[in-house]
């Protein structure tokens, strides 16, 4: 797993993005795409937005991932699940 993030870490290191290899491995374990986060962090640093943290980017990615998954499945898996979330079922 460390070998898979070596080139990505090198890119982050050379651009002063401040994303370590251990952070990237943890991202993979959390099912966050480290390439997206590192590329975004590099762009943010190059644009002078150093205050945007890697953790904030990860959080935004996970939130977006959850909302996209809900849109694909229609939001609710069953009518019982929907009623627990405050949605009215179509049954």
C-alpha positions as CSV (number, residue, x, y, z in Angstrom):
1,X,0.0,0.0,0.0
2,X,2.9,2.4,0.7
3,X,4.3,1.7,-2.7
4,X,1.1,2.8,-4.4
5,X,1.3,6.3,-2.8
6,X,5.1,6.8,-3.3
7,X,4.8,8.8,-6.6
8,X,1.8,10.7,-5.3
9,X,3.7,11.6,-2.2
10,X,6.7,12.8,-4.3
11,X,4.4,15.1,-6.3
12,X,2.9,16.5,-3.0
13,X,6.4,16.9,-1.5
14,X,7.8,18.7,-4.6
15,X,4.9,21.1,-4.6
16,X,5.0,21.8,-0.9
17,X,1.4,20.5,-0.5
18,X,2.2,19.1,2.9
19,X,0.4,15.7,2.5
20,X,2.4,12.8,4.0
21,X,2.5,9.2,2.9
22,X,0.9,8.0,6.1
23,X,-2.0,10.4,5.5
24,X,-2.5,9.0,2.0
25,X,-2.6,5.4,3.3
26,X,-5.2,6.5,5.9
27,X,-7.2,8.1,3.1
28,X,-7.2,4.8,1.2
29,X,-8.4,3.0,4.3
30,X,-11.2,5.5,4.6
31,X,-12.1,5.0,0.9
32,X,-11.1,8.5,0.0
33,X,-9.3,8.9,-3.3
34,X,-5.9,10.4,-2.3
35,X,-5.2,11.5,-5.9
36,X,-8.1,13.8,-5.8
37,X,-7.2,15.2,-2.4
38,X,-3.5,15.7,-3.3
39,X,-4.2,17.3,-6.6
40,X,-6.7,19.6,-4.9
41,X,-4.2,20.4,-2.2
42,X,-1.5,21.2,-4.7
43,X,-3.8,23.6,-6.6
44,X,-4.9,25.2,-3.3
45,X,-1.2,25.8,-2.3
46,X,-0.3,27.1,-5.7
47,X,-3.3,29.5,-5.5
48,X,-2.1,30.8,-2.1
49,X,-4.9,29.0,-0.1
50,X,-2.7,27.4,2.5
51,X,-5.4,27.7,5.2
52,X,-7.5,25.0,3.5
53,X,-6.4,21.9,5.4
54,X,-6.1,18.4,4.0
55,X,-8.6,17.2,6.6
56,X,-11.2,19.8,5.4
57,X,-10.7,18.5,1.8
58,X,-11.2,14.9,3.0
59,X,-14.3,15.8,4.9
60,X,-15.8,17.6,1.9
61,X,-14.9,14.6,-0.4
62,X,-16.6,12.1,2.0
63,X,-19.7,14.3,2.3
64,X,-19.9,14.6,-1.4
65,X,-19.4,10.9,-1.8
66,X,-22.3,10.1,0.6
67,X,-24.6,12.6,-1.2
68,X,-23.8,11.2,-4.6
69,X,-24.4,7.6,-3.4
70,X,-27.8,8.7,-2.0
71,X,-28.7,10.3,-5.4
72,X,-27.8,7.1,-7.3
73,X,-29.8,4.8,-5.1
74,X,-32.8,7.1,-4.9
75,X,-32.0,8.2,-1.3
76,X,-33.6,5.4,0.7
77,X,-33.0,1.6,0.6
78,X,-36.4,0.7,2.1
79,X,-39.6,2.4,3.3
80,X,-38.7,1.6,6.9
81,X,-35.3,3.2,6.5
82,X,-36.9,6.3,4.9
83,X,-39.5,6.7,7.7
84,X,-36.7,6.7,10.2
85,X,-35.0,9.6,8.4
86,X,-38.2,11.7,8.2
87,X,-39.0,10.8,4.6
88,X,-42.4,9.7,3.5
89,X,-42.4,6.5,1.5
90,X,-44.2,6.1,-1.8
91,X,-45.7,2.7,-0.8
